[in-house]
């Protein structure tokens, strides 16, 4: 069988809604690579947000910041960043509205002063199950606590911005940044329906995948991708086989070629078996 190249989203795909990695997903990735296939992360997260327990699974490379950062075999193939003047525009737009936000960079995540409290409020306000809350404390809350709120984001190379619980509609934010950024709904459902992601125009996961394929000399027909959110649309439409997770919204399912189960229901393992990447 021709070796396949697989691109995995992280949140809602490799990682479940609480921020935990199902053991079946770890096993599937490791077995697929042992069988001669390549497996890459393809995520909206920045490099700094890829925790050791994610990277320690073992991958052949990664597409991070939704395509702005690409690394294969330890070699950085792409690293786009946002002009500081444009970062200032984001700050100057959201601050008067009282909207909290954070910026992703390869060395850390830089947020507005109230971002940690806002994210905790959004998540705990929607969770009543104590066991689920405990899982969140071990997973997603770890990310929240890592956000740097006492540094100047204009002094670092920012790849993407995220805003949460906006007081203005998505269309108004898109209009504000038209021509400078693409704005899409958040890829983390627990951040709520009024949250979103702001990225450079034309920078998306499919573009990052093409950098990987060109570098390795891989045909697009020999690729698969798994994802669950709006920042996965280009990726799922671009690869040889696009697979939506069982927790994906209908728009994502419509773009994909097929659907697998949710992360906690062994979605990655089942998809890998269906395409004969692993046994079982």
Buried (B, 14 or more C-beta within 10 A) or exposed (E): EEEBBBBBBBBBBBBBBBBBBBEBBBBBBBBBBEBEBBBBBBBBBBBBBBBEEBEEBEBBBBBBBBBBBBBBEEEEBBBBBBEBEBBEBBBEBBEEEEBBBBBBBBEBBBBBEBBBEBBBBBBBEEBEEEEEBEBBBEBBBEBBEBBBBEEEBEEBBBBBBBBBBBEBEBEEBBEBBEEBBBBBBBBBBBBBEBBBBBBBEEBBBBBBBBBBBEBBEBEEEBBBBBBBBBBBBBBBEBBBBBBBBBBBEEEBBEBBBEBBBBBBBBBBBBBBBEBEBBEE
